[in-house]
């Protein structure tokens, strides 16, 4: 099985630079159904992507770029765009996603609404809980004066970060996930979603101030707390989170108290890097790992994917990297290996 964990396409075009690209988007930023259909059509002309879809079944969820960078529910990234106008764009984007991605008929969109959260059982070996982290979320916390929906903010300056009335998943999806945890027949429970779940104290690259990124799970700490509490309350077996978005490899421990590294480890997390797009600055992120002792591994310098071998006793995870994204004959090697043993949360380097 192949999992696509968001940003299958990019809606925005890269500004002209001296950087060499194997290909560029053939059309302007999509705003309507024809535009989004054309964007998927261009991606689907890639023979390697065609071969990937042909060789194995795939499961997909979305992040933001399937619609617009950093959007939240009915709110555009651009504060000047009215809600009704943005919902028309979202409806077009969701329709194109439904037409081009492997989804059940039950996901047929109704205007700007489309249910993609679901669970998939692989016999009794694993249940995959596939989440939607964009469509139902509250507005990002502490929107900046210029209208930007993302930024680094200190919890002391932004009480909304931990406001229990805010939600990342929406109340209906949160309740569904709690039931899915309770009813799971799987020896393993994989939560497949689009972002880094672990808390991450970050440094603002401009001001060097420490804070949390508001567009990710750190901007919705109460939902994360409820989700991890649900895993424990339902005694869900062997939970592992998979994520994407951040164009880098991560392995983290998820603690019962997300802000307390001395509390019990209740789940393991693996985040995959981007296939070809460049990652965040390695030195800047590497310098904050001492502030985040739950992070067991990080690397943003490599492009590739994550490969997982799963048995009843063990989950083996390999971070696979390519030597050159511009070379079709590039070699593939293993950057790092981790094992998670059944019955014991936390990854062990192998």
C-alpha positions in Angstrom: 0.0 0.0 0.0 1.1 3.6 -0.7 0.0 6.4 1.5 -0.1 10.0 0.2 -0.3 12.3 3.3 -1.1 15.6 1.8 0.2 18.1 -0.8 -0.2 15.6 -3.7 -0.3 18.7 -5.9 0.8 22.3 -5.3 -1.7 24.9 -6.3 0.9 27.8 -6.4 3.5 28.4 -9.0 7.1 28.9 -8.0 8.5 32.4 -8.8 11.1 32.4 -11.5 14.6 31.6 -10.1 17.9 30.2 -11.3 17.1 26.9 -9.6 16.9 24.0 -12.1 13.6 22.1 -12.1 12.7 19.0 -14.1 9.4 20.5 -15.0 7.3 23.6 -14.1 3.5 24.1 -13.8 2.0 24.6 -17.2 -0.9 26.9 -16.0 -1.5 29.7 -13.6 -2.6 29.1 -10.0 -6.0 27.2 -10.2 -9.0 29.1 -9.1 -11.8 27.0 -10.6 -12.6 23.4 -11.5 -10.9 23.6 -14.9 -7.8 24.9 -13.3 -7.6 22.2 -10.6 -8.3 19.5 -13.2 -5.5 20.8 -15.4 -3.1 20.8 -12.4 -3.9 17.1 -11.6 -3.7 16.2 -15.3 -0.2 17.6 -15.5 1.0 15.6 -12.5 -0.6 12.5 -13.8 1.4 12.7 -17.0 4.5 11.7 -15.0 5.2 8.1 -16.0 6.8 7.3 -12.7 3.7 8.5 -10.8 1.6 6.4 -13.2 3.7 3.4 -12.4 3.4 3.9 -8.7 -0.4 4.0 -8.9 -0.4 0.9 -11.1 1.8 -1.2 -8.9 -0.1 -0.9 -5.5 -3.3 0.3 -4.0 -3.1 3.8 -2.5 -4.7 5.8 0.3 -4.7 9.6 0.2 -5.6 12.5 2.5 -5.0 16.1 1.9 -3.2 19.0 3.5 -3.5 22.6 2.3 -2.0 22.8 -1.2 -4.7 20.7 -2.7 -6.7 23.9 -2.2 -4.6 26.9 -1.0 -1.6 27.3 1.2 -2.5 27.5 4.9 -6.2 27.7 4.5 -8.4 26.8 7.4 -11.9 25.5 6.9 -13.8 28.3 5.1 -11.1 30.9 5.6 -8.7 31.8 2.8 -5.0 32.5 3.4 -5.8 35.9 2.0 -7.8 37.9 4.6 -9.3 40.0 1.8 -11.1 37.0 0.2 -14.7 36.7 1.3 -15.8 33.4 2.8 -18.4 32.7 0.0 -15.8 33.3 -2.7 -13.3 31.0 -1.0 -15.8 28.3 -0.6 -16.5 28.3 -4.3 -12.8 27.8 -4.8 -12.7 25.0 -2.2 -15.6 23.3 -3.9 -13.7 23.2 -7.2 -10.6 21.9 -5.5 -12.4 19.2 -3.6 -14.3 18.1 -6.8 -11.0 17.7 -8.6 -9.4 15.8 -5.7 -12.4 13.4 -5.8 -12.1 12.9 -9.5 -8.3 12.2 -9.5 -7.6 10.4 -6.3 -8.6 6.9 -5.0 -11.6 7.5 -2.9 -14.9 5.7 -2.0 -18.2 6.8 -3.5 -19.2 7.9 0.0 -16.7 10.8 -0.4 -18.6 12.3 -3.3 -18.5 16.1 -2.6 -21.5 18.2 -1.9 -20.6 21.7 -2.9 -17.6 22.8 -0.7 -18.0 19.8 1.7 -16.4 16.4 1.2 -15.9 13.7 3.8 -12.5 12.0 3.5 -11.8 10.9 7.0 -12.3 7.2 7.3 -10.7 4.0 8.7 -9.3 1.0 6.8 -8.8 -2.4 8.3 -6.0 -4.6 7.0 -7.4 -7.8 8.5 -6.6 -7.9 12.2 -3.0 -6.7 11.6 -3.7 -3.0 11.5 -6.4 -0.3 11.4 -5.5 2.9 9.5 -7.3 5.9 10.9 -7.1 8.5 8.0 -7.8 12.0 9.2 -8.8 15.4 7.6 -6.9 18.2 9.3 -8.0 21.1 7.1 -11.8 21.1 6.4 -13.2 21.3 9.9 -10.5 23.2 11.9 -11.0 26.4 13.8 -9.3 29.5 12.5 -5.6 29.6 13.3 -4.9 31.2 16.7 -3.7 34.8 17.1 -3.8 35.9 13.4 -1.1 38.5 12.8 -1.8 42.2 12.2 -1.1 41.8 8.5 -3.7 39.0 8.3 -1.3 36.2 8.0 -2.7 32.9 9.3 0.6 31.4 10.3 3.5 32.4 12.5 5.6 31.7 15.6 3.9 32.8 18.8 4.7 32.2 22.4 2.0 30.5 24.5 2.2 33.4 27.0 1.3 35.8 24.2 -1.5 33.7 22.7 -3.8 31.9 25.1 -5.9 30.7 22.1 -3.2 28.1 21.4 -4.5 25.9 24.2 -8.2 27.0 24.2 -10.2 23.8 24.5 -13.1 25.4 22.5 -10.9 25.3 19.4 -10.5 22.2 17.3 -8.2 20.9 14.6 -10.4 18.1 13.4 -13.9 19.4 14.1 -16.1 17.9 16.8 -17.8 15.3 14.7 -14.5 13.9 13.5 -13.0 14.0 17.0 -16.0 11.9 18.2 -15.6 9.5 15.2 -11.9 9.0 16.0 -12.7 8.2 19.6 -15.1 5.5 18.4 -12.6 4.2 15.8 -10.0 3.8 18.5 -12.4 2.0 20.7 -13.7 -0.4 18.0 -10.4 -1.1 16.3 -9.6 -4.8 15.7 -6.0 -4.1 14.7 -2.9 -5.2 16.5 -1.5 -1.8 15.2 -3.3 1.5 14.9 -1.8 3.9 12.4 -3.1 7.4 12.5 -2.4 8.7 8.9 -2.6 12.5 8.7 -0.9 15.5 7.2 1.3 17.1 9.8 3.9 16.8 12.5 1.9 15.9 15.6 4.6 16.3 18.3 5.0 19.6 20.0 7.9 21.6 18.7 9.4 24.7 20.3 10.8 26.6 17.4 12.9 29.7 16.9 11.6 32.5 14.7 14.2 32.8 12.0 13.8 36.6 11.9 13.6 37.5 15.5 15.1 34.4 17.1 12.3 34.4 19.6 11.0 31.0 20.7 7.4 30.0 20.1 5.1 27.5 18.3 3.9 27.4 14.7 0.2 28.2 14.7 -0.8 26.4 11.5 0.2 22.9 12.8 -0.8 20.8 15.8 0.9 23.2 18.1 -1.8 25.7 17.2 -4.4 23.2 18.3 -2.9 21.8 21.4 -6.3 20.9 23.0 -7.3 18.7 20.1 -3.9 16.9 20.4 -4.5 16.5 24.1 -7.9 15.0 23.6 -6.7 12.7 20.9 -3.8 11.3 23.0 -6.2 11.0 26.0 -8.6 9.0 23.8 -5.9 6.6 22.8 -5.2 5.9 26.5 -8.8 5.8 27.6 -9.8 3.3 24.8 -6.6 1.3 25.4 -5.9 1.4 21.7 -3.1 -1.1 20.8 0.2 0.1 19.4 -0.7 3.5 18.1 1.7 5.0 15.5 1.2 8.4 13.8 2.3 9.0 10.2 2.6 12.6 8.9 4.0 14.8 6.2 3.9 18.5 5.3 7.2 19.7 6.7 9.6 18.4 3.9 11.8 16.5 6.4 12.2 13.3 8.2 11.2 13.1 11.9 10.9 10.4 14.5 9.3 11.5 17.8 7.9 10.1 21.0 4.4 11.3 21.9 3.9 11.7 25.6 0.8 11.5 27.7 1.4 15.1 28.6 2.7 16.6 25.4 4.6 19.3 27.2 6.3 17.0 29.7 9.0 14.7 28.4 9.0 12.9 31.7 5.4 11.7 31.3 4.7 8.3 29.7 5.3 7.7 26.0 1.9 6.7 24.6 2.6 6.7 20.8 5.3 6.8 18.2 5.5 9.2 15.3 7.2 9.1 11.9 7.1 12.0 9.4 8.3 11.6 5.9 10.2 14.1 3.8 9.2 15.5 0.5 9.8 13.5 -2.7 11.6 16.3 -4.6 10.9 19.7 -3.0 13.5 21.3 -0.9 13.2 21.2 2.9 13.4 23.7 5.8 16.9 25.0 6.9 18.7 22.1 8.5 21.0 24.1 10.8 18.1 26.2 12.2 15.9 23.2 13.1 18.9 21.1 14.3 19.8 23.9 16.7 16.4 23.6 18.5 16.5 19.8 19.1 17.9 20.3 22.6 14.7 22.2 23.4 12.7 19.2 22.2 14.0 16.0 23.8 11.1 13.9 22.5 12.5 14.3 19.0 14.6 11.2 18.3 15.6 12.0 14.7 15.4 14.9 12.2 16.8 15.5 8.8 15.7 18.1 6.2 18.6 17.7 3.8 17.4 14.6 2.0 14.5 13.9 -0.4 12.7 10.6 -0.5 10.0 8.6 1.2 9.3 6.3 4.1 9.1 2.5 3.8 7.4 0.4 6.4 7.4 -3.4 7.1 4.7 -4.5 9.5 4.2 -7.7 11.4 2.2 -8.6 14.5 5.4 -8.2 16.6 7.1 -5.2 15.0 6.9 -2.2 12.8 10.2 -1.6 10.9 10.5 1.9 9.4 13.1 3.0 6.9 13.8 6.5 5.7 14.7 6.1 2.1 16.6 8.9 0.2 17.5 9.5 -3.4 21.0 10.7 -4.5 19.8 13.3 -7.0 16.2 14.4 -7.6 17.2 15.6 -11.1 18.6 12.3 -12.2 16.0 9.6 -13.3 18.8 7.0 -12.7 19.5 8.2 -9.1 20.3 5.6 -6.5 18.1 5.0 -3.5 19.6 4.3 0.0 18.5 4.0 3.6 19.2 7.1 5.7 17.9 5.7 9.0 16.1 2.6 10.4 13.7 2.4 13.4 11.8 -0.4 15.0 8.7 -0.2 17.2 8.0 -3.4 19.2 4.4 -4.4 19.8 3.4 -3.5 23.3 6.0 -0.8 23.8 5.6 2.7 22.5 8.7 4.5 21.3 11.0 3.9 18.3 14.4 2.3 18.7 17.1 3.1 16.2 18.2 0.1 14.2 
